């Protein structure tokens, strides 16, 4: 589903078109750069009716998207980072965020929550799903990186199944979200490095990307 990993553009376009057809609305993706920018969009903002050939915020990058528009769906591309899906059903606001180590530490989740709040969501009503991602069992990092990350978000501190230093990205997401006032957070799926049906950059690079998608029902 990703345009930036060397796959044939025609194949990516076909996959994105099939996904949009399955949902009945265009699926919009941001050009993810491990940053914190959260962008609110609607179909009226000029999102292409045929979105496979262009990602939103192509020039500046965008790692989180928010919408109140039931006429489109939001997608987040991952292959070890955490796909974060958010929804306040009462306010009819949904969002996605790409939460890797860098984005998590620099505040991408806080930014997407702030963007949703600015469009009527209430933090305590937001429900969050965290999709498949690199698990602490396999996400090995240097000891210095683990120490620096855990000094900022303690829940990131972990060890692999071999006892070596690791990070627990989804535990870090849980910590940030709950500290921000979100009360309903659930994990869906397991470790991308262990699941052969998931793309994993760490297991096999170069590799493709799978997506988490959220939309409002009309």
N, C-alpha and C positions, 0 to 999 in steps of 0.2 A: 504493500500500500504506500510505500515511501518513494519519493522522487529523488532523494539525495544519496542513495546507497548503490547506484550503478545498475539497477534493474532497467530493463527496456521500458521506455516511457509508454509505449503502446500497451504493454502488459499491465503497468500500474494504472493507466487510464481505464483499462477494461475491468480491473478489480475494483477500482473506486466507483465506476459506473454501476457495477453489479451490486455493490454495497448500498449505494444510493437508491437503486431500484428496489432492493429488499426492504428498505425503510420507507420508501415513498417520498422522500425529500432529499435534497442535496446534502452530502456530508462535507463539512468544511474543516480543513486542517490548517494549523499555523506552521510557519517555518521555524522549527524548534532549534534553539541555539544554547540551551542550558542557561537561560536567563530567567528574569522574573517578570517580564512584561505581560500584563493581562489585558486583553483587548475585548471590548464588548462589540458585538456585531449583530446585524439583522440583514435580511435579504435586501432591504432597501439601501444598504450601504454599498451596493454594487458588487456583492459576492457573485461570481460567475454562475450562471445557471448550469453550466457544465464545468464543475470545479476540478476535474482530475488533473488538469495541466497547470494549475497554479495554486500555491499555498498562500494563505493570508499573511500579510505583513512580510512580503518577500524580501524587502530591503533591510528592515530593522530587526526582524526576528520576533517571535511571539511564542511563549511557552505556556500560555493559558488563554482560554477563550470563554466568553460568557454570552448568553443570549436569552432574550424573552420571546423570541420568535419561533412559533411552532412550524414555520415553513422551512426550517433547516435543522440539521443535526450537527453536533460538534464532535470532532474526533481528536484523539491524542495518540501519537505514534511512539511505540516503545520496543525495546529488545533488551531489557534488564532493568531500566528505570521503572518507576512506579507510574502506571496510568491512574490518575485520580479523577473520578467522576463525582459531581456534586449536584444536588437538586434541592430547592425549596419549592415543594409542590404547591403550597398555598400562595406564595408570591409569584409562582410561575416563572422562576428563574433557574437556569441550569448552567453548569460550567464544567470545564475539563482543565487539568493541569498536568504538565510533564515534570515529575519530581524525581530527578536523579540526585546524587550527592550534592552537586554544586547548586542546583536550583533549590533544593531543600534548605541548605545552609544559608542561602542568600535571600530567601523569603518568598519563593513563588507561591506557596500556599497562602501566606498572609495576603499577598496581592490579589489572588483570585477571590478570596473571601471578601476583601474590601470592595472589589469590583461588583460582586454579587450584592453586597449590602447597599451599594450605591444605586442598585436597580430594584430595591424593595425587599430583598431577602433579609431574614433575621437569622443570625448565626445559630441560635439554639434550635431552629427548625431545619437547618440544612442537614440532609442525609448524605453520607459519603461512602463510596465503594472504592476500594483499592484493588486493582487487578494484579495479575501475575507479574512478578518481578524477581530480580536476583535475591535469593534468600541468604540469611546469615550463615547457613550451612556451607555456602559456596562463594560468597562475595568477599574474597580475601583481599586485604589491603595492607600496606606497610604499617607498622606499629605507630609511626609518627602521624600518619594520616588518621588512624583510628583515634588516637589521643586528641588530636586537634578537633576532629568532628565531634567527639563525645564531650569535649569541653564546652561546646556550643549547644548540642542537643544530646543529653546524656543517654537517651534511649537508643541512639545509634550504636553504642558500644556493644560488640558481639564477638563471638569466636566461631570459626568454621567447625565442621564436624571432625576435623583433624586437630583442632585446638589452636589454630593459627589466628592472628588478628583479623577481624572482619567487621563489616557494618551491617546493621539491620535497617534497611531503608524503610520498610513498612512500619516498623516500630517507631522510627523517627517521625514518619508522617502522622501516626496516631498521636504522638506526643505533641506535635505542633498544633494539630487540629483540636485536640482536647484542651490544650492551653489557651486556644483562641475562643473556646466556648462551644465547639461542636460536640454533641453528645452521642450521635449515632454514626459509628464508623465500622465497616465490616471489610474483611479480606475475602477476595474471590480468587480462587486459583492458587497455585503453589509457586515453586522456584523455577524460573525460566531456564536456569542452567541444567536442572535435572529433568525437565519436561521436553522430550524431543518434538512435541507438537507446538512448542513456543519458539519463536526466534530468540536467540541469545547472542549478543555481541561478544560477550566474554567466552562463550563456548565455541563459537565459529564465526570469525570475522574474516571477510565481509559477510554480512547477512542481511536479510530483509527486516521489515518491521511489521508487527501486528498492531491493532488499534483497539482502544476503548472508545465507545461512542455513547453519547447521551442526547436525548431529544425530548422536547415537550410534545405531548399528544395534543392534537388540535381540539 
